Amino acid sequence: MHRSRQRGFSLMEITIVMAIVSGLMILVYTLVEETMRTSMFNESHNDLAILSQKAVNDVQSAVLEARVAFEENTTGASYRTAFTLPSTVTVWPGSLLPVFDATGEIEPDLPAQRFTGNSLLLARQLPPLSVTYDHDANSATPEIELLVDCYRFDYFYLARTGVVSFSGSGMSLDFMTSRSNAYADYFQIASLGTTAIRRLTPKLIAAGLTLAWNPGQPIDNSVYTVAGALDGVFDPPLRTPTIAATTTQTLLRGLLGGRISGKMNYSVAFGTYPIRTPVRVFAPSIVANPGFPSGFEVKVTGPSRKRKVMTRLVLMSHYGARSYESQQAFVITAARF
């Protein structure tokens, strides 16, 4: 009669099996990690391209409808100061409007002369408002229609936000726009005569136009109240007017995070992160303002009424250790201001 002998695994065999299993697990983990990293790269690459292009297209639309653009001079600075933003908005320190370059060339600025800015303030011409009114105070004659020219101030700028911390910086940078209410064209209305103005102004107020703006004038000599013309003659202009931002929103909806495990951070480019896209191309380096311009550049060139407006936006993403991606959008628009 034979007895069966049971033999267990030796320590060497167990060690070999564990080594093989560990190696397979490391290989699988590496493959999963590489797949995840590739997915994150592809997603951020696509998102950055879409977000940046849509944002500069929005700026392009505003430029095409601009009646006036403001540059970094006394007049432009006064309008920018008068533009009141919500208290929750922190404009990027050292933001500057462009300085118009009459040469018409879109090329990098020289160190001694800055033309490029990182914000843009426009007076945008809106579709005219159709108003019918009794122009001659004669009930026997029909009312006439007047197409009232209207304007709105649009401000494009970078704003610091603490909602998402980009790569441990404690902040991220957003691209914002703020818009005012509509203003009637003061010069057009004032030229109608006392009787017509007295009959027209109640209709304008009923339509929501409470202020009139005289294009081309300094801020302290350009804004009038429509109610001040109910007697047929405009009151003097407001001495210290403000331009209230009635709408403020980001131009980069979806910038606050990736959709894969929530592991990606997006931001307008700033700082010295190792991204492949240059943050600054057209603007000169300013020692006293090291954060300028960050990821938004705007340049206005050419003579009056034949301007070209260049807008450039750089976005970046951070995913995983030492993993960054960046994309830029670039548009040149013909402008009539």
RAKA-V753138 format. One record per residue. N is the residue number from 0. RES is the residue in one letter. PHI is phi in radians with two decimals (NA if undefined). OMEGA is omega in whole degrees, 0 to 359 (* if undefined). D_CENTER is the distance of its C-alpha to the mean C-alpha in Angstrom with 2 decimals. Layout:
BEGIN
n=N res=RES phi=PHI omega=OMEGA d_center=D_CENTER
n=N res=RES phi=PHI omega=OMEGA d_center=D_CENTER
END
This chain:
BEGIN
n=0 res=M phi=NA omega=183 d_center=92.27
n=1 res=H phi=-1.75 omega=176 d_center=89.00
n=2 res=R phi=-1.71 omega=178 d_center=86.32
n=3 res=S phi=-1.36 omega=179 d_center=82.64
n=4 res=R phi=-1.85 omega=179 d_center=80.78
n=5 res=Q phi=-1.62 omega=183 d_center=77.06
n=6 res=R phi=-2.10 omega=179 d_center=74.95
n=7 res=G phi=-1.46 omega=178 d_center=71.46
n=8 res=F phi=-1.39 omega=177 d_center=68.57
n=9 res=S phi=-1.42 omega=179 d_center=69.03
n=10 res=L phi=-1.07 omega=179 d_center=66.54
n=11 res=M phi=-1.12 omega=180 d_center=65.84
n=12 res=E phi=-1.13 omega=179 d_center=65.04
n=13 res=I phi=-1.09 omega=180 d_center=62.70
n=14 res=T phi=-1.10 omega=180 d_center=60.95
n=15 res=I phi=-1.14 omega=180 d_center=60.51
n=16 res=V phi=-1.08 omega=180 d_center=59.13
n=17 res=M phi=-1.10 omega=179 d_center=56.69
n=18 res=A phi=-1.15 omega=179 d_center=55.53
n=19 res=I phi=-1.13 omega=180 d_center=55.04
n=20 res=V phi=-1.08 omega=179 d_center=53.16
n=21 res=S phi=-1.08 omega=179 d_center=50.95
n=22 res=G phi=-1.08 omega=178 d_center=50.21
n=23 res=L phi=-1.12 omega=180 d_center=49.30
n=24 res=M phi=-1.13 omega=178 d_center=47.03
n=25 res=I phi=-1.13 omega=179 d_center=45.26
n=26 res=L phi=-1.12 omega=179 d_center=44.91
n=27 res=V phi=-1.11 omega=179 d_center=43.53
n=28 res=Y phi=-1.05 omega=179 d_center=41.08
n=29 res=T phi=-1.09 omega=179 d_center=39.93
n=30 res=L phi=-1.11 omega=179 d_center=39.50
n=31 res=V phi=-1.12 omega=181 d_center=37.53
n=32 res=E phi=-1.11 omega=180 d_center=35.32
n=33 res=E phi=-1.15 omega=177 d_center=34.73
n=34 res=T phi=-1.11 omega=178 d_center=34.01
n=35 res=M phi=-1.10 omega=180 d_center=31.50
n=36 res=R phi=-1.12 omega=177 d_center=29.85
n=37 res=T phi=-1.13 omega=178 d_center=29.78
n=38 res=S phi=-1.11 omega=178 d_center=28.30
n=39 res=M phi=-1.10 omega=179 d_center=25.54
n=40 res=F phi=-1.07 omega=182 d_center=24.85
n=41 res=N phi=-1.09 omega=181 d_center=24.85
n=42 res=E phi=-1.16 omega=181 d_center=22.60
n=43 res=S phi=-1.15 omega=179 d_center=19.97
n=44 res=H phi=-1.03 omega=180 d_center=20.32
n=45 res=N phi=-1.22 omega=181 d_center=19.77
n=46 res=D phi=-1.08 omega=182 d_center=16.95
n=47 res=L phi=-1.10 omega=180 d_center=14.89
n=48 res=A phi=-1.13 omega=182 d_center=15.60
n=49 res=I phi=-1.20 omega=183 d_center=14.75
n=50 res=L phi=-1.11 omega=183 d_center=11.48
n=51 res=S phi=-1.17 omega=181 d_center=10.16
n=52 res=Q phi=-1.18 omega=179 d_center=11.71
n=53 res=K phi=-1.12 omega=181 d_center=10.51
n=54 res=A phi=-1.13 omega=180 d_center=6.76
n=55 res=V phi=-1.22 omega=175 d_center=7.92
n=56 res=N phi=-1.16 omega=176 d_center=10.34
n=57 res=D phi=-1.11 omega=177 d_center=8.21
n=58 res=V phi=-1.13 omega=180 d_center=7.14
n=59 res=Q phi=-1.04 omega=179 d_center=10.84
n=60 res=S phi=-1.07 omega=179 d_center=12.09
n=61 res=A phi=-1.16 omega=180 d_center=10.81
n=62 res=V phi=-1.10 omega=181 d_center=12.37
n=63 res=L phi=-1.11 omega=182 d_center=15.50
n=64 res=E phi=-1.82 omega=184 d_center=15.99
n=65 res=A phi=-1.31 omega=173 d_center=15.35
n=66 res=R phi=-1.57 omega=180 d_center=18.55
n=67 res=V phi=-2.48 omega=169 d_center=17.63
n=68 res=A phi=-2.07 omega=184 d_center=15.11
n=69 res=F phi=-1.86 omega=178 d_center=15.64
n=70 res=E phi=-1.96 omega=183 d_center=16.54
n=71 res=E phi=-1.39 omega=172 d_center=17.62
n=72 res=N phi=-2.41 omega=184 d_center=20.99
n=73 res=T phi=-1.05 omega=181 d_center=22.87
n=74 res=T phi=-1.16 omega=181 d_center=21.52
n=75 res=G phi=-1.07 omega=180 d_center=17.84
n=76 res=A phi=-1.13 omega=180 d_center=18.28
n=77 res=S phi=-1.19 omega=177 d_center=20.16
n=78 res=Y phi=-1.19 omega=179 d_center=17.56
n=79 res=R phi=-1.12 omega=178 d_center=14.85
n=80 res=T phi=-1.15 omega=181 d_center=17.55
n=81 res=A phi=-1.26 omega=181 d_center=18.48
n=82 res=F phi=-1.32 omega=184 d_center=15.09
n=83 res=T phi=-1.64 omega=181 d_center=16.01
n=84 res=L phi=-1.77 omega=176 d_center=13.65
n=85 res=P phi=-1.03 omega=181 d_center=15.26
n=86 res=S phi=-1.13 omega=181 d_center=17.53
n=87 res=T phi=-1.41 omega=183 d_center=16.14
n=88 res=V phi=-1.67 omega=177 d_center=12.81
n=89 res=T phi=-1.93 omega=181 d_center=13.44
n=90 res=V phi=-1.16 omega=180 d_center=11.29
n=91 res=W phi=-0.98 omega=183 d_center=11.92
n=92 res=P phi=-1.00 omega=178 d_center=15.28
n=93 res=G phi=1.35 omega=178 d_center=15.87
n=94 res=S phi=-1.14 omega=184 d_center=12.48
n=95 res=L phi=-2.32 omega=171 d_center=13.56
n=96 res=L phi=-1.34 omega=176 d_center=12.93
n=97 res=P phi=-1.21 omega=171 d_center=14.49
n=98 res=V phi=-1.94 omega=186 d_center=18.19
n=99 res=F phi=-1.14 omega=180 d_center=19.40
n=100 res=D phi=-1.88 omega=186 d_center=21.82
n=101 res=A phi=-1.30 omega=184 d_center=24.64
n=102 res=T phi=-1.22 omega=180 d_center=26.05
n=103 res=G phi=1.47 omega=181 d_center=23.87
n=104 res=E phi=-1.68 omega=176 d_center=23.74
n=105 res=I phi=-1.78 omega=182 d_center=20.68
n=106 res=E phi=-2.60 omega=180 d_center=21.98
n=107 res=P phi=-1.02 omega=179 d_center=21.45
n=108 res=D phi=-1.20 omega=171 d_center=22.01
n=109 res=L phi=-1.35 omega=182 d_center=25.38
n=110 res=P phi=-0.99 omega=185 d_center=25.74
n=111 res=A phi=-1.51 omega=184 d_center=27.15
n=112 res=Q phi=-2.44 omega=179 d_center=24.52
n=113 res=R phi=-1.67 omega=170 d_center=20.76
n=114 res=F phi=-1.99 omega=184 d_center=18.80
n=115 res=T phi=-1.26 omega=175 d_center=15.57
n=116 res=G phi=-2.08 omega=175 d_center=12.77
n=117 res=N phi=-2.21 omega=171 d_center=9.74
n=118 res=S phi=-2.67 omega=184 d_center=7.95
n=119 res=L phi=-2.56 omega=179 d_center=8.44
n=120 res=L phi=-2.10 omega=184 d_center=10.42
n=121 res=L phi=-2.19 omega=164 d_center=12.10
n=122 res=A phi=-1.78 omega=188 d_center=15.06
n=123 res=R phi=-1.65 omega=180 d_center=14.84
n=124 res=Q phi=-1.45 omega=182 d_center=18.32
n=125 res=L phi=-1.66 omega=174 d_center=19.06
n=126 res=P phi=-1.01 omega=183 d_center=22.18
n=127 res=P phi=-1.12 omega=178 d_center=25.20
n=128 res=L phi=-1.62 omega=179 d_center=26.93
n=129 res=S phi=-1.50 omega=181 d_center=30.54
n=130 res=V phi=-2.28 omega=173 d_center=32.98
n=131 res=T phi=-1.84 omega=182 d_center=36.78
n=132 res=Y phi=-2.69 omega=179 d_center=38.87
n=133 res=D phi=-1.47 omega=190 d_center=42.37
n=134 res=H phi=-1.36 omega=186 d_center=42.00
n=135 res=D phi=-2.15 omega=179 d_center=45.63
n=136 res=A phi=1.00 omega=180 d_center=46.85
n=137 res=N phi=-2.16 omega=183 d_center=49.41
n=138 res=S phi=-1.18 omega=181 d_center=49.76
n=139 res=A phi=-1.39 omega=179 d_center=51.83
n=140 res=T phi=-1.82 omega=181 d_center=48.95
n=141 res=P phi=-1.25 omega=173 d_center=46.06
n=142 res=E phi=-1.18 omega=179 d_center=42.56
n=143 res=I phi=-1.96 omega=179 d_center=40.17
n=144 res=E phi=-1.72 omega=175 d_center=36.61
n=145 res=L phi=-2.17 omega=174 d_center=33.90
n=146 res=L phi=-1.62 omega=185 d_center=30.43
n=147 res=V phi=-1.51 omega=177 d_center=28.38
n=148 res=D phi=-1.18 omega=182 d_center=25.34
n=149 res=C phi=-2.29 omega=181 d_center=22.27
n=150 res=Y phi=-2.31 omega=174 d_center=18.96
n=151 res=R phi=-2.46 omega=178 d_center=15.79
n=152 res=F phi=-1.57 omega=177 d_center=13.40
n=153 res=D phi=-2.05 omega=182 d_center=9.64
n=154 res=Y phi=-2.11 omega=178 d_center=7.64
n=155 res=F phi=-1.95 omega=187 d_center=4.18
n=156 res=Y phi=-2.82 omega=175 d_center=5.11
n=157 res=L phi=-1.64 omega=180 d_center=6.57
n=158 res=A phi=-2.37 omega=179 d_center=8.97
n=159 res=R phi=-1.44 omega=178 d_center=12.32
n=160 res=T phi=-2.32 omega=178 d_center=13.84
n=161 res=G phi=-1.80 omega=182 d_center=17.50
n=162 res=V phi=-1.11 omega=179 d_center=17.54
n=163 res=V phi=-2.21 omega=177 d_center=18.12
n=164 res=S phi=-1.63 omega=181 d_center=19.87
n=165 res=F phi=-1.44 omega=175 d_center=18.95
n=166 res=S phi=0.89 omega=177 d_center=22.28
n=167 res=G phi=1.35 omega=182 d_center=23.97
n=168 res=S phi=-1.38 omega=183 d_center=21.63
n=169 res=G phi=1.50 omega=182 d_center=21.36
n=170 res=M phi=-2.77 omega=168 d_center=17.56
n=171 res=S phi=-2.46 omega=185 d_center=14.44
n=172 res=L phi=-2.09 omega=182 d_center=10.97
n=173 res=D phi=-1.98 omega=177 d_center=7.89
n=174 res=F phi=-1.88 omega=191 d_center=4.13
n=175 res=M phi=-2.06 omega=169 d_center=3.86
n=176 res=T phi=-2.38 omega=174 d_center=4.70
n=177 res=S phi=-2.17 omega=184 d_center=8.38
n=178 res=R phi=-2.26 omega=178 d_center=11.04
n=179 res=S phi=-1.69 omega=168 d_center=14.64
n=180 res=N phi=-1.25 omega=179 d_center=17.86
n=181 res=A phi=-1.36 omega=176 d_center=19.51
n=182 res=Y phi=-2.05 omega=173 d_center=21.74
n=183 res=A phi=-1.37 omega=179 d_center=24.92
n=184 res=D phi=-1.42 omega=183 d_center=25.94
n=185 res=Y phi=-1.06 omega=185 d_center=28.44
n=186 res=F phi=-1.06 omega=180 d_center=30.23
n=187 res=Q phi=-1.11 omega=183 d_center=30.92
n=188 res=I phi=-1.26 omega=183 d_center=32.38
n=189 res=A phi=-1.10 omega=182 d_center=34.28
n=190 res=S phi=-1.48 omega=186 d_center=36.11
n=191 res=L phi=-1.43 omega=183 d_center=37.67
n=192 res=G phi=1.79 omega=188 d_center=40.47
n=193 res=T phi=-1.06 omega=183 d_center=41.56
n=194 res=T phi=-1.11 omega=181 d_center=42.95
n=195 res=A phi=-1.13 omega=180 d_center=40.02
n=196 res=I phi=-1.11 omega=181 d_center=37.51
n=197 res=R phi=-1.10 omega=180 d_center=39.64
n=198 res=R phi=-1.41 omega=186 d_center=39.73
n=199 res=L phi=-1.45 omega=189 d_center=36.08
n=200 res=T phi=-1.03 omega=176 d_center=34.28
n=201 res=P phi=-1.07 omega=178 d_center=35.42
n=202 res=K phi=-1.19 omega=179 d_center=33.98
n=203 res=L phi=-1.15 omega=180 d_center=30.57
n=204 res=I phi=-1.12 omega=178 d_center=30.62
n=205 res=A phi=-1.10 omega=179 d_center=31.73
n=206 res=A phi=-1.47 omega=177 d_center=28.76
n=207 res=G phi=1.69 omega=178 d_center=26.35
n=208 res=L phi=-1.61 omega=183 d_center=25.82
n=209 res=T phi=-1.81 omega=181 d_center=26.82
n=210 res=L phi=-2.27 omega=175 d_center=25.38
n=211 res=A phi=-2.15 omega=184 d_center=25.81
n=212 res=W phi=-2.21 omega=177 d_center=23.98
n=213 res=N phi=-1.77 omega=184 d_center=25.71
n=214 res=P phi=-1.05 omega=175 d_center=23.38
n=215 res=G phi=1.55 omega=181 d_center=24.02
n=216 res=Q phi=-1.76 omega=173 d_center=25.48
n=217 res=P phi=-1.03 omega=187 d_center=24.60
n=218 res=I phi=-1.03 omega=183 d_center=23.01
n=219 res=D phi=-1.46 omega=178 d_center=26.46
n=220 res=N phi=-2.44 omega=188 d_center=28.10
n=221 res=S phi=-2.31 omega=187 d_center=25.75
n=222 res=V phi=-1.95 omega=182 d_center=25.35
n=223 res=Y phi=-2.21 omega=173 d_center=28.34
n=224 res=T phi=-1.52 omega=178 d_center=29.30
n=225 res=V phi=-1.18 omega=179 d_center=30.55
n=226 res=A phi=-1.11 omega=178 d_center=33.21
n=227 res=G phi=-1.28 omega=179 d_center=34.50
n=228 res=A phi=-2.01 omega=179 d_center=35.67
n=229 res=L phi=-1.09 omega=178 d_center=37.75
n=230 res=D phi=-1.53 omega=178 d_center=40.83
n=231 res=G phi=1.78 omega=180 d_center=39.82
n=232 res=V phi=-2.34 omega=180 d_center=38.57
n=233 res=F phi=-1.17 omega=169 d_center=35.20
n=234 res=D phi=-1.18 omega=176 d_center=35.40
n=235 res=P phi=-1.00 omega=181 d_center=34.18
n=236 res=P phi=-1.13 omega=176 d_center=30.40
n=237 res=L phi=-1.13 omega=185 d_center=28.86
n=238 res=R phi=-1.38 omega=179 d_center=29.30
n=239 res=T phi=-2.27 omega=182 d_center=26.48
n=240 res=P phi=-1.28 omega=172 d_center=23.99
n=241 res=T phi=-2.10 omega=176 d_center=20.78
n=242 res=I phi=-1.91 omega=185 d_center=17.73
n=243 res=A phi=-1.36 omega=175 d_center=17.23
n=244 res=A phi=-1.40 omega=181 d_center=13.96
n=245 res=T phi=-1.54 omega=177 d_center=15.51
n=246 res=T phi=-2.38 omega=176 d_center=12.66
n=247 res=T phi=-2.32 omega=182 d_center=10.00
n=248 res=Q phi=-2.70 omega=176 d_center=8.57
n=249 res=T phi=-1.37 omega=173 d_center=6.78
n=250 res=L phi=-1.63 omega=184 d_center=5.42
n=251 res=L phi=-2.18 omega=177 d_center=8.06
n=252 res=R phi=-1.08 omega=183 d_center=11.15
n=253 res=G phi=1.68 omega=183 d_center=14.09
n=254 res=L phi=-1.36 omega=191 d_center=12.75
n=255 res=L phi=-1.38 omega=175 d_center=15.25
n=256 res=G phi=2.89 omega=178 d_center=18.29
n=257 res=G phi=-1.44 omega=184 d_center=20.49
n=258 res=R phi=-1.88 omega=178 d_center=23.15
n=259 res=I phi=-1.73 omega=178 d_center=26.14
n=260 res=S phi=1.04 omega=180 d_center=27.88
n=261 res=G phi=1.09 omega=187 d_center=24.61
n=262 res=K phi=-1.70 omega=182 d_center=25.07
n=263 res=M phi=-1.90 omega=172 d_center=21.72
n=264 res=N phi=-2.03 omega=176 d_center=18.81
n=265 res=Y phi=-2.02 omega=176 d_center=15.33
n=266 res=S phi=-2.89 omega=162 d_center=12.76
n=267 res=V phi=-1.13 omega=187 d_center=10.43
n=268 res=A phi=-1.09 omega=173 d_center=13.38
n=269 res=F phi=-2.74 omega=177 d_center=15.12
n=270 res=G phi=1.28 omega=185 d_center=18.82
n=271 res=T phi=-2.15 omega=180 d_center=21.67
n=272 res=Y phi=-1.20 omega=184 d_center=21.79
n=273 res=P phi=-1.37 omega=177 d_center=23.93
n=274 res=I phi=-1.75 omega=187 d_center=21.42
n=275 res=R phi=-1.43 omega=182 d_center=22.48
n=276 res=T phi=-1.58 omega=177 d_center=19.33
n=277 res=P phi=-1.08 omega=179 d_center=19.18
n=278 res=V phi=-1.24 omega=182 d_center=16.27
n=279 res=R phi=-2.06 omega=178 d_center=16.96
n=280 res=V phi=-2.18 omega=186 d_center=18.41
n=281 res=F phi=-1.68 omega=183 d_center=17.95
n=282 res=A phi=-1.42 omega=176 d_center=17.51
n=283 res=P phi=-1.36 omega=175 d_center=20.81
n=284 res=S phi=-1.35 omega=180 d_center=21.72
n=285 res=I phi=-2.05 omega=185 d_center=22.00
n=286 res=V phi=-1.05 omega=182 d_center=24.71
n=287 res=A phi=-1.31 omega=182 d_center=23.95
n=288 res=N phi=-2.41 omega=188 d_center=20.28
n=289 res=P phi=-1.14 omega=179 d_center=20.50
n=290 res=G phi=-1.42 omega=182 d_center=17.02
n=291 res=F phi=-1.47 omega=355 d_center=15.53
n=292 res=P phi=-1.66 omega=192 d_center=13.40
n=293 res=S phi=1.07 omega=194 d_center=12.90
n=294 res=G phi=-1.51 omega=177 d_center=10.95
n=295 res=F phi=-2.28 omega=177 d_center=8.59
n=296 res=E phi=-2.24 omega=176 d_center=10.82
n=297 res=V phi=-2.37 omega=182 d_center=10.97
n=298 res=K phi=-2.36 omega=182 d_center=14.52
n=299 res=V phi=-2.07 omega=183 d_center=16.30
n=300 res=T phi=-2.26 omega=175 d_center=19.95
n=301 res=G phi=1.72 omega=181 d_center=22.97
n=302 res=P phi=-1.29 omega=179 d_center=24.97
n=303 res=S phi=-0.99 omega=182 d_center=24.03
n=304 res=R phi=1.27 omega=177 d_center=23.60
n=305 res=K phi=-2.37 omega=183 d_center=23.43
n=306 res=R phi=-1.42 omega=166 d_center=20.17
n=307 res=K phi=-2.13 omega=182 d_center=18.38
n=308 res=V phi=-2.04 omega=178 d_center=14.67
n=309 res=M phi=-1.74 omega=173 d_center=13.80
n=310 res=T phi=-2.16 omega=181 d_center=10.43
n=311 res=R phi=-2.38 omega=182 d_center=10.93
n=312 res=L phi=-2.27 omega=180 d_center=9.28
n=313 res=V phi=-2.03 omega=176 d_center=11.90
n=314 res=L phi=-1.97 omega=179 d_center=12.34
n=315 res=M phi=-2.46 omega=178 d_center=15.67
n=316 res=S phi=-2.30 omega=178 d_center=18.07
n=317 res=H phi=-2.26 omega=179 d_center=21.24
n=318 res=Y phi=-2.54 omega=179 d_center=24.29
n=319 res=G phi=1.21 omega=181 d_center=27.85
n=320 res=A phi=-1.21 omega=175 d_center=29.45
n=321 res=R phi=1.01 omega=181 d_center=28.06
n=322 res=S phi=-2.01 omega=182 d_center=26.13
n=323 res=Y phi=-2.33 omega=175 d_center=22.66
n=324 res=E phi=-2.44 omega=180 d_center=20.77
n=325 res=S phi=-2.55 omega=177 d_center=17.78
n=326 res=Q phi=-2.55 omega=177 d_center=16.19
n=327 res=Q phi=-2.22 omega=172 d_center=14.14
n=328 res=A phi=-2.09 omega=188 d_center=12.78
n=329 res=F phi=-2.49 omega=181 d_center=13.66
n=330 res=V phi=-2.42 omega=172 d_center=13.77
n=331 res=I phi=-2.05 omega=186 d_center=15.77
n=332 res=T phi=-2.15 omega=172 d_center=15.85
n=333 res=A phi=-1.36 omega=183 d_center=18.74
n=334 res=A phi=-2.21 omega=184 d_center=18.01
n=335 res=R phi=-1.82 omega=182 d_center=20.70
n=336 res=F phi=-1.42 omega=* d_center=19.85
END
